[in-house]
Amino acid sequence: MEQHELLEEIRVNIRSTLKKARLADAINYGDHTTVDKLRPPVIWVLPSDSPIDHSGMGEMWTYRFTLAVVVKDTDPDRGFLKANEIAGKASAALVKTRTLDKTVRDVRRVTYLPGPVRGMTAKQLHAAGYMMEVRFRYLERED
């Protein structure tokens, strides 16, 4: 499997796992979406810079992404609690897979992210999330 195919399989398995958890109708991967069509709660998977270590003939990837949940509520305390609840359940669904259907070696939470997502300023929107890591080994195959 080529590297771009493996990354696509990881993306598909993350979305599939989150859809099966049935925590939100909208699950977006990446930061491109039509915001006016979204109705919270929304789960966002936002990939970020991911280190690649080299050892022997292969690469050990640490694929990082932010798992962010946005909810709408007029009560700030209730909104904060709901965002945290959904974020906790969503991250647990991914961690419990352990291997994303045997695609990777490990899935884990590495940072808890309370509070607003970058750029979110609406007073009735509340967010929480986790920085997640997916680890896998990759070896380029000779043609």
HELIX and SHEET records of a PDB file:
HELIX    1   1 GLN A    3  ALA A   21  1                                  19    
HELIX    2   2 VAL A   35  LYS A   37  5                                   3    
HELIX    3   3 PRO A   76  THR A   97  1                                  22    
SHEET    1   A 4 ALA A  26  TYR A  29  0                                        
SHEET    2   A 4 VAL A  42  PRO A  47  1                                        
SHEET    3   A 4 GLY A  58  LYS A  72 -1                                        
SHEET    4   A 4 ILE A  52  SER A  55 -1                                        
SHEET    1   B 5 ALA A  26  TYR A  29  0                                        
SHEET    2   B 5 VAL A  42  PRO A  47  1                                        
SHEET    3   B 5 GLY A  58  LYS A  72 -1                                        
SHEET    4   B 5 LEU A 125  TYR A 138 -1                                        
SHEET    5   B 5 ASP A 106  PRO A 114 -1                                        
END                                                                             
